[in-house]
């Protein structure tokens, strides 16, 4: 049975970059756990659920294969795709981060990891790489040259980033408690834009709280879109301890919503995927 092709109103879902991003979500959510090759037509049809045109879907497949995530083999006139070893590893790491992610409710001993590392303004590309990668690792910068996180274990991530950027030799790190001067919450406000993060969580809640897909295709689409939207939060939310979060933090509500919906939709979505993959 062919998939139905809904009208998709959100433009960001049908661009070429979005096609590749959606393909990554589909690969991680359905192809990785099934560990079976999948036909081109199956992937094209599933991406069509998001309004991705066939040409864009095929381009996304070709580019993902060019990056070494997929390999293809021909069976008669048909082509099927398998995850490569690097592709499986990267998707497994991503799945662990996505499904293990949650905001709020973490215990904390009050210690901060503090990094001191400065890059001259003339080296703008290096400054951008440093800021981007430390931010993705959950660090915030309350003032120029200073990076902080309430997760001391993140020091290994910081060291790897600084090593790769050849900045370790001019960096310093400390473990410390906040002192008597200034306000700790003001430092948090300066280091992270929690208002913006909360707005993203609120939008996620608005989109999925009342979503009740009632057909196999709609459930598969809802499950993939749920994971696709949740993928952003490990890079947006530094996962601060409850003591440092604003009251009524919406990230806690969003985490519970994601877990509930993912469990609810997982089995029927996987069943629909198996049906499509068997065609």
PAZA-710314 format. One record per atom (N, C-alpha, C, O): residue in three letters; z, x, y. Coordinates in pm, whole numbers, padded with zeros to 5 digits, always signed. Layout:
ALAZXY...
! end
This chain:
UNK+00000+00085-00120UNK+00000+00000+00000UNK+00000+00088+00124UNK+00084+00177+00136UNK-00090+00065+00216UNK-00101+00146+00336UNK+00011+00113+00433UNK+00067+00004+00432UNK+00042+00211+00517UNK+00145+00188+00616UNK+00089+00105+00730UNK-00030+00111+00759UNK+00175+00027+00793UNK+00135-00046+00913UNK+00146+00047+01032UNK+00230+00137+01034UNK+00061+00025+01132UNK+00057+00117+01247UNK+00104+00043+01371UNK+00028-00034+01430UNK+00231+00067+01411UNK+00285-00006+01524UNK+00233+00047+01656UNK+00186+00160+01665UNK+00242-00035+01757UNK+00212+00009+01892UNK+00332+00087+01944UNK+00444+00036+01944UNK+00310+00209+01988UNK+00419+00294+02035UNK+00410+00307+02186UNK+00307+00347+02240UNK+00518+00272+02253UNK+00514+00269+02399UNK+00561+00400+02461UNK+00523+00430+02574UNK+00642+00478+02391UNK+00696+00599+02451UNK+00595+00711+02442UNK+00561+00755+02332UNK+00545+00757+02555UNK+00436+00853+02557UNK+00474+00984+02491UNK+00388+01051+02434UNK+00601+01023+02498UNK+00640+01151+02444UNK+00626+01158+02293UNK+00631+01267+02236UNK+00609+01043+02228UNK+00598+01043+02083UNK+00457+01073+02034UNK+00438+01097+01915UNK+00359+01072+02121UNK+00223+01084+02073UNK+00151+01207+02126UNK+00033+01224+02098UNK+00217+01293+02200UNK+00154+01415+02247UNK+00142+01516+02135UNK+00203+01500+02030UNK+00060+01621+02158UNK+00039+01720+02053UNK+00167+01794+02018UNK+00195+01819+01901UNK+00247+01828+02121UNK+00375+01893+02094UNK+00468+01802+02018UNK+00539+01846+01928UNK+00468+01674+02053UNK+00552+01579+01983UNK+00506+01561+01840UNK+00589+01540+01751UNK+00376+01567+01814UNK+00325+01555+01678UNK+00382+01666+01590UNK+00423+01640+01477UNK+00385+01787+01641UNK+00440+01898+01564UNK+00590+01882+01544UNK+00642+01909+01436UNK+00658+01837+01646UNK+00802+01818+01635UNK+00835+01708+01536UNK+00927+01721+01455UNK+00759+01598+01542UNK+00779+01489+01446UNK+00747+01534+01304UNK+00817+01497+01210UNK+00642+01615+01288UNK+00609+01667+01156UNK+00725+01750+01102UNK+00759+01739+00984UNK+00785+01831+01185UNK+00901+01911+01142UNK+01013+01821+01093UNK+01076+01850+00991UNK+01038+01712+01165UNK+01141+01618+01123UNK+01108+01557+00988UNK+01195+01549+00900UNK+00984+01514+00970UNK+00941+01453+00843UNK+00953+01554+00729UNK+00997+01519+00620UNK+00913+01678+00753UNK+00923+01780+00650UNK+01068+01803+00609UNK+01098+01815+00490UNK+01156+01808+00707UNK+01296+01833+00676UNK+01365+01716+00610UNK+01450+01734+00523UNK+01330+01595+00651UNK+01399+01475+00602UNK+01346+01428+00467UNK+01422+01375+00387UNK+01216+01447+00440UNK+01157+01390+00320UNK+01096+01494+00225UNK+01117+01486+00104UNK+01021+01590+00278UNK+00954+01687+00191UNK+01053+01787+00133UNK+01048+01817+00014UNK+01142+01839+00215UNK+01239+01939+00169UNK+01326+01888+00053UNK+01333+01955-00050UNK+01391+01772+00064UNK+01477+01729-00047UNK+01401+01689-00172UNK+01455+01698-00282UNK+01276+01646-00158UNK+01199+01608-00275UNK+01137+01726-00349UNK+01109+01719-00468UNK+01116+01836-00276UNK+01065+01961-00336UNK+00936+01940-00413UNK+00915+02002-00518UNK+00848+01853-00361UNK+00720+01826-00425UNK+00608+01841-00323UNK+00628+01812-00205UNK+00489+01887-00366UNK+00376+01891-00273UNK+00344+01751-00222UNK+00372+01651-00289UNK+00287+01745-00104UNK+00258+01615-00042UNK+00114+01615+00010UNK+00069+01713+00068UNK+00043+01503-00012UNK-00096+01493+00030UNK-00108+01486+00182UNK-00019+01437+00251UNK-00220+01536+00231UNK-00249+01525+00374UNK-00242+01380+00419UNK-00184+01350+00523UNK-00302+01291+00342UNK-00307+01149+00380UNK-00168+01090+00396UNK-00146+01006+00482UNK-00072+01133+00313UNK+00064+01082+00323UNK+00126+01122+00457UNK+00185+01039+00526UNK+00112+01248+00492UNK+00169+01296+00618UNK+00100+01231+00738UNK+00165+01195+00836UNK-00031+01216+00730UNK-00105+01152+00839UNK-00060+01007+00856UNK-00041+00960+00968UNK-00043+00936+00744UNK-00003+00796+00751UNK+00139+00780+00805UNK+00167+00688+00882UNK+00228+00869+00765UNK+00366+00859+00814UNK+00373+00891+00963UNK+00444+00824+01038UNK+00299+00992+01007UNK+00298+01023+01150UNK+00234+00909+01230UNK+00266+00890+01347UNK+00144+00834+01166UNK+00084+00719+01233UNK+00188+00613+01268UNK+00167+00535+01361UNK+00300+00611+01196UNK+00407+00517+01228UNK+00462+00540+01368UNK+00521+00450+01428UNK+00443+00661+01421UNK+00491+00696+01554UNK+00378+00694+01657UNK+00396+00736+01771UNK+00263+00646+01617UNK+00151+00641+01709UNK+00073+00771+01720UNK-00009+00786+01810UNK+00098+00865+01628UNK+00025+00992+01629UNK-00112+00970+01567UNK-00122+00924+01453UNK-00216+01003+01640UNK-00352+00987+01589UNK-00382+01090+01481UNK-00318+01196+01475UNK-00480+01059+01395UNK-00510+01145+01282UNK-00546+01287+01325UNK-00501+01383+01263UNK-00624+01301+01431UNK-00663+01434+01476UNK-00541+01516+01515UNK-00531+01633+01478UNK-00449+01456+01589UNK-00327+01526+01630UNK-00240+01561+01510UNK-00179+01668+01507UNK-00236+01472+01411UNK-00157+01499+01290UNK-00214+01618+01214UNK-00139+01704+01168UNK-00346+01622+01201UNK-00409+01732+01128UNK-00393+01864+01204UNK-00375+01969+01143UNK-00399+01859+01336UNK-00375+01980+01415UNK-00232+02030+01396UNK-00208+02150+01386UNK-00137+01936+01392UNK+00002+01974+01372UNK+00021+02042+01236UNK+00094+02140+01225UNK-00046+01989+01133UNK-00040+02050+01001UNK-00098+02192+01003UNK-00039+02285+00948UNK-00213+02207+01066UNK-00279+02338+01069UNK-00193+02441+01143UNK-00181+02556+01100UNK-00133+02400+01253UNK-00052+02493+01332UNK+00078+02528+01260UNK+00125+02642+01267UNK+00136+02430+01192UNK+00258+02458+01117UNK+00228+02553+01001UNK+00309+02641+00971UNK+00114+02535+00937UNK+00073+02627+00830UNK+00047+02766+00886UNK+00081+02866+00822UNK-00013+02774+01004UNK-00042+02904+01065UNK+00086+02981+01096UNK+00086+03104+01101UNK+00195+02908+01118UNK+00324+02973+01143UNK+00394+03014+01015UNK+00501+03075+01019UNK+00335+02981+00901UNK+00391+03025+00774UNK+00489+02929+00710UNK+00557+02966+00614UNK+00499+02807+00761UNK+00592+02709+00705UNK+00532+02634+00586UNK+00604+02592+00496UNK+00401+02617+00586UNK+00332+02539+00484UNK+00218+02619+00424UNK+00161+02708+00488UNK+00184+02586+00299UNK+00062+02638+00237UNK-00011+02519+00175UNK+00052+02421+00135UNK-00141+02529+00168UNK-00221+02418+00118UNK-00293+02459-00010UNK-00319+02577-00032UNK-00324+02361-00094UNK-00412+02383-00208UNK-00495+02258-00228UNK-00451+02146-00200UNK-00615+02278-00277UNK-00710+02168-00292UNK-00710+02117-00437UNK-00712+02195-00532UNK-00707+01986-00450UNK-00715+01921-00579UNK-00832+01824-00572UNK-00819+01714-00519UNK-00947+01866-00625UNK-01068+01787-00607UNK-01106+01784-00460UNK-01124+01888-00397UNK-01119+01664-00407UNK-01153+01650-00265UNK-01030+01636-00177UNK-01042+01625-00055UNK-00913+01636-00236UNK-00791+01614-00160UNK-00716+01745-00140UNK-00730+01840-00218UNK-00635+01749-00035UNK-00555+01867-00003UNK-00408+01825-00004UNK-00371+01722+00051UNK-00327+01908-00066UNK-00184+01883-00063UNK-00112+02004-00005UNK-00164+02116-00005UNK+00008+01979+00045UNK+00083+02081+00118UNK+00217+02104+00052UNK+00282+02011+00005UNK+00258+02231+00048UNK+00388+02268-00005UNK+00460+02355+00098UNK+00396+02429+00173UNK+00591+02346+00099UNK+00669+02432+00186UNK+00670+02574+00130UNK+00686+02593+00010UNK+00653+02672+00216UNK+00667+02811+00175UNK+00816+02845+00167UNK+00901+02767+00211UNK+00846+02960+00113UNK+00987+03001+00105UNK+01049+03012+00245UNK+01159+02961+00265UNK+00981+03078+00342UNK+01038+03079+00477UNK+01052+02938+00536UNK+01149+02908+00606UNK+00953+02851+00506UNK+00962+02714+00556UNK+01081+02640+00501UNK+01151+02571+00574UNK+01105+02655+00370UNK+01222+02591+00309UNK+01351+02645+00369UNK+01444+02570+00396UNK+01356+02775+00389UNK+01478+02835+00443UNK+01507+02784+00584UNK+01620+02747+00615UNK+01404+02783+00668UNK+01424+02739+00806UNK+01461+02592+00813UNK+01548+02553+00892UNK+01396+02509+00732UNK+01428+02367+00732UNK+01567+02341+00676UNK+01638+02253+00725UNK+01607+02417+00574UNK+01742+02402+00518UNK+01848+02441+00620UNK+01951+02375+00632UNK+01822+02548+00693UNK+01916+02589+00798UNK+01924+02482+00907UNK+02032+02451+00957UNK+01808+02426+00942UNK+01808+02321+01043UNK+01881+02197+00996UNK+01955+02135+01072UNK+01859+02160+00869UNK+01926+02042+00815UNK+02077+02060+00814UNK+02152+01968+00845UNK+02121+02180+00777UNK+02265+02206+00776UNK+02324+02191+00915UNK+02434+02137+00932UNK+02252+02239+01014UNK+02302+02228+01151UNK+02300+02084+01201UNK+02394+02040+01267UNK+02194+02011+01170UNK+02180+01874+01217UNK+02283+01783+01152UNK+02354+01710+01221UNK+02292+01788+01019UNK+02379+01694+00948UNK+02526+01733+00959UNK+02614+01649+00945UNK+02553+01861+00984UNK+02691+01904+00999UNK+02742+01896+01141UNK+02859+01924+01168UNK+02654+01856+01232UNK+02692+01854+01374UNK+02770+01729+01406UNK+02739+01620+01358UNK+02872+01744+01490UNK+02948+01630+01537UNK+03022+01667+01664UNK+03066+01781+01679UNK+03036+01571+01754UNK+03098+01599+01883UNK+03237+01537+01890UNK+03257+01422+01851UNK+03332+01614+01941UNK+03468+01562+01960UNK+03553+01580+01836UNK+03502+01592+01725UNK+03685+01580+01857UNK+03780+01581+01746UNK+03806+01715+01682UNK+03866+01720+01574UNK+03764+01825+01744UNK+03785+01957+01683UNK+03919+02016+01728UNK+03950+02014+01847UNK+03999+02069+01632UNK+04123+02136+01672UNK+04091+02268+01744UNK+03984+02326+01725UNK+04185+02313+01827UNK+04160+02432+01907UNK+04291+02504+01933UNK+04393+02440+01960UNK+04289+02636+01926UNK+04411+02714+01947UNK+04425+02764+02090UNK+04516+02840+02121UNK+04335+02721+02180UNK+04345+02759+02320UNK+04278+02889+02357UNK+04280+02927+02474UNK+04218+02958+02261UNK+04155+03087+02291UNK+04010+03070+02334UNK+03938+02983+02285UNK+03970+03155+02426UNK+03832+03161+02473UNK+03770+03294+02433UNK+03835+03398+02437UNK+03643+03289+02395UNK+03563+03410+02383UNK+03488+03427+02514UNK+03417+03337+02558UNK+03505+03543+02576UNK+03445+03570+02707UNK+03349+03688+02694UNK+03386+03795+02645UNK+03226+03668+02737UNK+03127+03775+02739UNK+03096+03813+02883UNK+03078+03726+02969UNK+03091+03941+02909UNK+03047+03991+03038UNK+02916+04065+03016UNK+02913+04170+02951UNK+02810+04012+03070UNK+02679+04076+03056UNK+02593+04032+03174UNK+02576+03912+03199UNK+02540+04128+03244UNK+02458+04096+03361UNK+02321+04162+03346UNK+02308+04271+03291UNK+02221+04092+03397UNK+02083+04140+03395UNK+02032+04136+03538UNK+02048+04034+03605UNK+01972+04243+03587UNK+01922+04245+03725UNK+01825+04130+03752UNK+01749+04090+03664UNK+01827+04077+03873UNK+01740+03966+03909UNK+01593+04003+03897UNK+01508+03915+03879UNK+01563+04131+03908UNK+01423+04173+03897UNK+01369+04155+03754UNK+01248+04149+03734UNK+01459+04145+03655UNK+01418+04128+03515UNK+01430+03980+03479UNK+01512+03942+03396UNK+01347+03899+03543UNK+01361+03755+03531UNK+01334+03704+03391UNK+01402+03613+03344UNK+01236+03763+03322UNK+01204+03717+03187UNK+01322+03742+03093UNK+01355+03656+03012UNK+01383+03858+03103UNK+01498+03890+03019UNK+01617+03801+03054UNK+01689+03756+02965UNK+01638+03775+03182UNK+01746+03685+03224UNK+01726+03546+03165UNK+01821+03482+03121UNK+01602+03499+03166UNK+01572+03366+03111UNK+01599+03363+02961UNK+01658+03267+02910UNK+01555+03466+02889UNK+01578+03470+02745UNK+01727+03472+02712UNK+01772+03403+02621UNK+01803+03551+02787UNK+01946+03559+02764UNK+02012+03424+02789UNK+02092+03377+02707UNK+01980+03362+02901UNK+02039+03232+02933UNK+02002+03126+02829UNK+02087+03049+02784UNK+01876+03123+02791UNK+01831+03024+02695UNK+01900+03040+02560UNK+01949+02943+02503UNK+01905+03162+02510UNK+01958+03184+02376UNK+02109+03169+02371UNK+02162+03116+02273UNK+02181+03214+02475UNK+02326+03195+02475UNK+02361+03047+02493UNK+02457+02998+02434UNK+02282+02977+02573UNK+02306+02833+02590UNK+02286+02759+02458UNK+02366+02673+02423UNK+02180+02793+02385UNK+02155+02731+02254UNK+02269+02762+02157UNK+02298+02682+02069UNK+02333+02878+02174UNK+02444+02916+02086UNK+02575+02850+02129UNK+02679+02874+02067UNK+02571+02768+02235UNK+02690+02695+02277UNK+02769+02759+02389UNK+02875+02708+02425UNK+02721+02869+02444UNK+02792+02936+02553UNK+02761+02867+02686UNK+02653+02812+02705UNK+02858+02871+02776UNK+02838+02824+02911UNK+02867+02937+03008UNK+02939+03031+02975UNK+02811+02926+03129UNK+02830+03032+03229UNK+02893+02974+03355UNK+02824+02911+03435UNK+03024+02994+03375UNK+03090+02941+03495UNK+03057+03018+03622UNK+03071+02966+03732UNK+03013+03141+03605UNK+02972+03223+03720UNK+02878+03331+03670UNK+02876+03362+03550UNK+02802+03389+03759UNK+02699+03486+03720UNK+02758+03602+03640UNK+02858+03662+03679UNK+02694+03633+03526UNK+02735+03747+03445UNK+02847+03718+03348UNK+02886+03805+03271UNK+02901+03595+03351UNK+03014+03558+03264UNK+02972+03443+03175UNK+02921+03342+03223UNK+02994+03457+03043UNK+02963+03352+02946UNK+03087+03323+02864UNK+03159+03415+02825UNK+03113+03196+02838UNK+03236+03158+02768UNK+03207+03055+02659UNK+03109+02982+02666UNK+03294+03052+02560UNK+03293+02947+02458UNK+03434+02936+02401UNK+03503+03038+02390UNK+03478+02817+02364UNK+03609+02802+02300UNK+03604+02828+02149UNK+03700+02800+02078UNK+03493+02882+02101UNK+03475+02910+01958UNK+03464+03061+01937UNK+03353+03115+01943UNK+03575+03130+01912UNK+03571+03276+01894UNK+03475+03322+01785UNK+03421+03433+01792UNK+03453+03239+01682UNK+03364+03279+01574UNK+03219+03296+01621UNK+03137+03354+01551UNK+03188+03244+01740UNK+03053+03257+01793UNK+03021+03399+01839UNK+02909+03427+01881UNK+03118+03490+01829UNK+03095+03627+01872UNK+02984+03692+01789UNK+02906+03772+01841UNK+02976+03658+01660UNK+02871+03716+01576UNK+02733+03670+01623UNK+02638+03748+01622UNK+02721+03542+01665UNK+02594+03494+01719UNK+02560+03567+01848UNK+02446+03607+01871UNK+02662+03584+01933UNK+02638+03653+02059UNK+02593+03797+02036UNK+02502+03846+02103UNK+02656+03864+01942UNK+02619+04004+01913UNK+02475+04013+01865UNK+02401+04102+01907UNK+02435+03920+01777UNK+02298+03921+01728UNK+02199+03900+01843UNK+02098+03970+01853UNK+02229+03805+01931UNK+02141+03779+02046UNK+02132+03900+02136UNK+02023+03939+02177UNK+02246+03960+02168UNK+02248+04076+02258UNK+02180+04197+02193UNK+02112+04274+02261UNK+02198+04213+02061UNK+02129+04322+01992UNK+01978+04305+02000UNK+01905+04400+02029UNK+01932+04182+01975UNK+01788+04156+01975UNK+01728+04171+02114UNK+01609+04203+02127UNK+01807+04150+02217UNK+01759+04165+02355UNK+01791+04303+02411UNK+01767+04330+02529UNK+01847+04392+02327UNK+01883+04528+02368UNK+01980+04529+02485UNK+01968+04610+02577UNK+02077+04438+02480UNK+02176+04426+02587UNK+02318+04457+02541UNK+02411+04454+02623UNK+02338+04486+02414UNK+02474+04507+02362UNK+02543+04625+02427UNK+02664+04623+02448UNK+02466+04728+02461UNK+02526+04847+02519UNK+02587+04828+02655UNK+02670+04908+02697UNK+02548+04723+02725UNK+02602+04698+02859UNK+02685+04570+02865UNK+02711+04518+02974UNK+02725+04519+02749UNK+02805+04395+02744UNK+02948+04425+02702UNK+02974+04527+02639UNK+03040+04336+02738UNK+03179+04343+02697UNK+03223+04205+02651UNK+03174+04104+02702UNK+03315+04199+02554UNK+03366+04071+02507UNK+03517+04076+02498UNK+03576+04181+02470UNK+03579+03961+02521UNK+03724+03948+02518UNK+03763+03816+02451UNK+03688+03719+02458UNK+03879+03815+02388UNK+03944+03692+02344UNK+04066+03673+02431UNK+04150+03763+02441UNK+04078+03555+02494UNK+04186+03537+02591UNK+04222+03390+02604UNK+04142+03302+02573UNK+04344+03365+02651UNK+04386+03233+02692UNK+04367+03220+02842UNK+04370+03320+02915UNK+04346+03099+02887UNK+04331+03077+03031UNK+04463+03108+03100UNK+04571+03074+03050UNK+04455+03173+03218UNK+04574+03216+03291UNK+04626+03112+03388UNK+04593+02994+03380UNK+04709+03159+03482UNK+04778+03069+03574UNK+04695+03034+03697UNK+04729+02941+03770UNK+04587+03106+03720UNK+04507+03083+03841UNK+04392+02987+03813UNK+04327+02996+03710UNK+04369+02896+03907UNK+04258+02804+03894UNK+04287+02693+03794UNK+04399+02680+03744UNK+04184+02614+03765UNK+04197+02501+03674UNK+04099+02518+03558UNK+03980+02539+03579UNK+04150+02509+03437UNK+04066+02528+03319UNK+03953+02425+03312UNK+03840+02458+03277UNK+03984+02300+03346UNK+03880+02196+03342UNK+03773+02220+03448UNK+03656+02186+03427UNK+03811+02278+03560UNK+03711+02309+03661UNK+03617+02419+03611UNK+03498+02418+03642UNK+03671+02512+03535UNK+03587+02616+03475UNK+03487+02552+03377UNK+03370+02590+03373UNK+03534+02456+03299UNK+03447+02387+03204UNK+03336+02313+03278UNK+03220+02318+03236UNK+03370+02246+03386UNK+03271+02173+03466UNK+03166+02266+03523UNK+03049+02230+03534UNK+03208+02387+03560UNK+03113+02485+03615UNK+03023+02544+03507UNK+02910+02582+03535UNK+03074+02550+03384UNK+02999+02616+03277UNK+02901+02523+03207UNK+02796+02567+03161UNK+02935+02392+03199UNK+02849+02299+03126UNK+02833+02170+03205UNK+02927+02124+03270UNK+02716+02112+03199UNK+02689+01983+03263UNK+02717+01873+03161UNK+02625+01819+03099UNK+02845+01840+03144UNK+02882+01741+03043UNK+02838+01601+03082UNK+02820+01515+02996UNK+02820+01576+03211UNK+02770+01446+03254UNK+02630+01422+03199UNK+02599+01313+03152UNK+02546+01523+03206UNK+02410+01511+03154UNK+02410+01494+03003UNK+02334+01414+02948UNK+02497+01568+02935UNK+02506+01555+02789UNK+02549+01413+02752UNK+02495+01354+02659UNK+02649+01359+02826UNK+02697+01223+02799UNK+02586+01120+02822UNK+02579+01021+02749UNK+02501+01143+02920UNK+02390+01051+02945UNK+02294+01049+02827UNK+02243+00943+02791UNK+02269+01165+02767UNK+02183+01170+02648UNK+02247+01094+02532UNK+02180+01022+02458UNK+02377+01112+02517UNK+02448+01039+02411UNK+02441+00888+02436UNK+02419+00810+02343UNK+02461+00847+02559UNK+02455+00704+02592UNK+02317+00646+02559UNK+02307+00535+02508UNK+02212+00722+02590UNK+02076+00676+02560UNK+02055+00665+02409UNK+01989+00572+02363UNK+02110+00759+02334UNK+02100+00755+02188UNK+02170+00630+02134UNK+02116+00561+02047UNK+02287+00602+02185UNK+02363+00484+02142UNK+02286+00356+02176UNK+02277+00265+02093UNK+02231+00350+02297UNK+02156+00231+02338UNK+02035+00208+02248UNK+02000+00094+02217UNK+01972+00316+02206UNK+01849+00304+02126UNK+01876+00261+01982UNK+01799+00184+01925UNK+01985+00311+01923UNK+02003+00292+01780UNK+02114+00195+01741UNK+02116+00149+01627UNK+02205+00163+01830UNK+02319+00079+01792UNK+02274-00058+01741UNK+02330-00110+01644UNK+02175-00115+01806UNK+02130-00250+01768UNK+02000-00250+01689UNK+01942-00356+01664UNK+01952-00132+01649UNK+01825-00123+01576UNK+01845-00168+01432UNK+01928-00112+01360UNK+01769-00269+01389UNK+01780-00323+01254UNK+01641-00337+01192UNK+01587-00447+01188UNK+01582-00229+01144UNK+01448-00235+01083UNK+01451-00323+00958UNK+01545-00317+00879UNK+01345-00405+00940UNK+01347-00503+00832UNK+01229-00493+00737UNK+01208-00584+00656UNK+01151-00386+00744UNK+01044-00362+00647UNK+01056-00218+00598UNK+01117-00136+00666UNK+01000-00185+00482UNK+01008-00047+00432UNK+00954+00056+00531UNK+01014+00162+00551UNK+00838+00025+00592UNK+00782+00119+00690UNK+00872+00133+00811UNK+00891+00244+00862UNK+00929+00023+00857UNK+01016+00026+00974UNK+01143+00106+00945UNK+01192+00177+01033UNK+01196+00095+00823UNK+01316+00171+00787UNK+01285+00319+00781UNK+01363+00401+00830UNK+01172+00356+00721UNK+01133+00497+00715UNK+01117+00552+00856UNK+01165+00661+00888UNK+01050+00476+00940UNK+01030+00520+01079UNK+01164+00533+01151UNK+01186+00632+01221UNK+01254+00436+01134UNK+01383+00440+01201UNK+01465+00560+01155UNK+01530+00626+01237UNK+01461+00589+01025UNK+01536+00703+00973UNK+01483+00834+01030UNK+01561+00920+01073UNK+01351+00851+01030UNK+01293+00974+01084UNK+01321+00987+01233UNK+01353+01095+01281UNK+01310+00876+01306UNK+01334+00881+01449UNK+01481+00909+01479UNK+01512+00981+01574UNK+01572+00853+01400UNK+01715+00881+01415UNK+01742+01031+01406UNK+01809+01088+01492UNK+01689+01093+01302UNK+01709+01237+01283UNK+01637+01316+01392UNK+01690+01415+01442UNK+01517+01271+01428UNK+01439+01339+01530UNK+01514+01344+01663UNK+01517+01448+01730UNK+01574+01232+01701UNK+01648+01228+01827UNK+01778+01306+01817UNK+01821+01368+01915UNK+01842+01303+01700UNK+01970+01373+01685UNK+01953+01524+01686UNK+02046+01597+01719UNK+01833+01571+01651UNK+01806+01715+01645UNK+01835+01786+01775UNK+01868+01905+01775UNK+01825+01717+01886UNK+01843+01783+02016UNK+01989+01817+02046UNK+02016+01911+02120UNK+02082+01742+01987UNK+02221+01753+02032UNK+02290+01885+01997UNK+02372+01931+02076UNK+02260+01949+01884UNK+02320+02080+01862UNK+02284+02182+01969UNK+02354+02282+01986UNK+02174+02159+02043UNK+02134+02250+02149UNK+02182+02204+02286UNK+02182+02282+02381UNK+02221+02078+02297UNK+02269+02024+02424UNK+02421+02027+02437UNK+02475+02055+02544UNK+02488+01999+02327UNK+02633+01980+02329UNK+02704+02106+02279UNK+02681+02147+02165UNK+02789+02169+02360UNK+02859+02291+02316UNK+02974+02263+02220UNK+03043+02356+02178UNK+02996+02135+02184UNK+03102+02097+02091UNK+03239+02148+02137UNK+03307+02220+02065UNK+03275+02109+02255UNK+03404+02150+02309UNK+03518+02076+02238UNK+03499+01965+02190UNK+03635+02138+02232UNK+03751+02069+02176UNK+03784+01943+02256UNK+03749+01932+02374UNK+03851+01850+02192UNK+03885+01724+02258UNK+03963+01747+02387UNK+03945+01673+02484UNK+04050+01848+02389UNK+04132+01876+02508UNK+04048+01906+02632UNK+04095+01891+02744UNK+03924+01949+02610UNK+03840+01989+02723UNK+03735+01885+02759UNK+03661+01903+02856UNK+03727+01777+02682UNK+03625+01675+02705UNK+03674+01568+02801UNK+03794+01544+02814UNK+03579+01502+02869UNK+03618+01387+02953UNK+03675+01275+02866UNK+03646+01270+02746UNK+03755+01187+02924UNK+03807+01073+02846UNK+03693+00982+02802UNK+03590+00973+02869UNK+03712+00915+02689UNK+03613+00824+02631UNK+03478+00893+02613UNK+03374+00840+02652UNK+03482+01010+02554UNK+03361+01091+02534UNK+03263+01018+02443UNK+03297+00988+02328UNK+03143+00991+02492UNK+03045+00913+02416UNK+02987+00990+02298UNK+02926+00931+02209UNK+03004+01122+02297UNK+02956+01200+02185UNK+03025+01163+02055UNK+02964+01169+01948UNK+03152+01125+02063UNK+03225+01083+01942UNK+03166+00955+01885UNK+03147+00943+01764UNK+03137+00859+01974UNK+03075+00733+01931UNK+02937+00757+01873UNK+02901+00698+01771UNK+02859+00844+01938UNK+02723+00873+01891UNK+02724+00941+01754UNK+02639+00913+01671UNK+02821+01030+01732UNK+02831+01097+01602UNK+02856+00997+01490UNK+02793+01003+01384UNK+02950+00906+01513UNK+02979+00803+01412UNK+02858+00713+01388UNK+02830+00675+01275UNK+02786+00681+01495UNK+02667+00597+01483UNK+02560+00667+01400UNK+02500+00606+01311UNK+02534+00794+01430UNK+02434+00868+01354UNK+02469+00872+01206UNK+02385+00843+01122UNK+02593+00905+01175UNK+02633+00915+01034UNK+02620+00780+00963UNK+02573+00775+00849UNK+02661+00673+01029UNK+02654+00540+00967UNK+02510+00497+00942UNK+02477+00450+00833UNK+02425+00513+01043UNK+02285+00471+01030UNK+02212+00558+00927UNK+02131+00507+00849UNK+02240+00687+00927UNK+02171+00776+00835UNK+02203+00741+00690UNK+02115+00742+00605UNK+02329+00710+00663UNK+02368+00669+00528UNK+02305+00534+00492UNK+02257+00515+00380UNK+02305+00441+00588UNK+02253+00307+00564UNK+02104+00308+00532UNK+02059+00237+00442UNK+02026+00389+00604UNK+01881+00388+00591UNK+01828+00490+00491UNK+01711+00484+00453UNK+01909+00582+00447UNK+01858+00695+00369UNK+01789+00651+00240UNK+01675+00689+00215UNK+01857+00571+00158UNK+01800+00535+00029UNK+01670+00455+00041UNK+01572+00492-00023UNK+01665+00348+00121UNK+01537+00276+00132UNK+01427+00360+00197UNK+01310+00344+00163UNK+01463+00448+00290UNK+01362+00535+00351UNK+01305+00632+00249UNK+01184+00655+00245UNK+01392+00690+00166UNK+01345+00781+00062UNK+01260+00708-00041UNK+01162+00763-00091UNK+01297+00584-00073UNK+01217+00505-00167UNK+01077+00479-00112UNK+00978+00490-00184UNK+01070+00445+00017UNK+00938+00421+00077UNK+00856+00549+00082UNK+00736+00547+00058UNK+00921+00660+00112UNK+00851+00788+00111UNK+00792+00816-00028UNK+00677+00858-00039UNK+00871+00794-00132UNK+00824+00819-00269UNK+00704+00733-00302UNK+00611+00779-00369UNK+00704+00608-00256UNK+00591+00520-00278UNK+00465+00573-00210UNK+00358+00574-00271UNK+00478+00615-00086UNK+00363+00667-00012UNK+00313+00797-00072UNK+00192+00819-00083UNK+00407+00885-00113UNK+00368+01015-00167UNK+00299+01002-00302UNK+00224+01090-00342UNK+00324+00892-00372UNK+00266+00873-00505UNK+00124+00818-00500UNK+00057+00811-00603UNK+00077+00779-00382UNK-00057+00717-00371UNK-00167+00822-00379UNK-00285+00789-00372
! end
